[in-house]
């Protein structure tokens, strides 16, 4: 990936995960303002406008005052991954809150046995 300074209009994302068992949760924003050294996102996050090596992507932009937190330039592949991860979260939360009747349990069981 080519390194470059951010510019107004760049779409950015951040991904968080609380441990290996947790889902990846994506946040999205857009660069709306530039200073000499910072890029300010629409959500108020201030990024150091210097590309750095990141664990998630080859290049990331660290959050001002939080050097270990990086935002990355959004790609179509990232959007697809975020959609898949969101679907997993929706399914998990549905099963966590759903109370199954005995008839529903029988149907689920029979679907898995067949």
N, C-alpha and C positions, 0 to 999 in steps of 0.2 A: 504494500500500500504506500502511496506517495504521501510524504509529510508536507503539510502546508498550514498556514495560519487560518483561523476561522474567519468567516465573513458573514455579514448580516444576511439572514435568510437560510443559513445552514440548519438543517434538521439534525437534532442530536438525540441520543438515548443513553440511559443509564440502566444497568441491570443489577439487582440485589438478590441475594439468596442467604437465608439464615440457616446455615449448615447444609450438609450434603443431602439431607432428607427433604429439605424444603423446596418449593417451586421457585423458579426464577421469576422475579417480578420486575417488569419493565416500566420505566418512566420515559416520557417523550417531551421534548420542548424544542424551541427554535431560538437561534441567536437574533436578538433584537437591537443590541447596542454594543459598540466596541469602544474601548479606551486604549491607551497606549499599550497596556499589558494584559487587559482582561477582555473577555467576551461575556456579555450578560445575556442570560436566557430569559425567555418570556415568563418562566416560573420564578424568576428572581435569583436563580443560581448564578454565581460568578465563577467563571472558569479562567484559569491562567491560559492565555492564548499562545501557548508553546506546546507543540506536540511532544508527547512522552511515550515511552514504552509502557504498555499496559498488559495485564494478565488476560483480559477478555478479548481484546483485539490487538493487532500489532501496534496500533497507535491510539492513544487516548489523550484527553485534555483534563488535567486535574482540577478539582474544585479548589478555589482560593481558600486558604487556611485549613484544607483537608487534603493533603497531598496523596493520600492513599485511595481517594475516591475519584474515579474517572468517568467522564462522559465521552461518547464516541459518535462519529458521524454516522447517521442512519443510512442503511442500505435496504434494498428490497429483501434480501435474505434475512436480515434482522427482523423486518416486519413479519415475515412468514413464521420465523421462530417464536416471536412474541404472540402471534395468533394461536399457534399450537399450544404454547404454555398457558395462555389464558383459557383455552378450552379445557385443559387438564385441571386448572383451578376451579372452573365452573362445575365440572363433573365431581371433583372431590368434595366441594362444598355442598353440592346437592345431596350426595350420599351421607355426608355428615349430619345434615339437618332433616333428612327424610326419615319418617317413621313408617316402616313397612307393615302392612296388614299380613295376616297369615296367608291369604290367597296370593298376595304379591310375592311373598317369600317362596311359595310353592312354584309359582311361574318362573321366578329367577332361578331357583334350584333346577327345575326341569330344563330350562334353556341351557344351563351349564352341563347337565348330564348328557344331553343329546348330542 
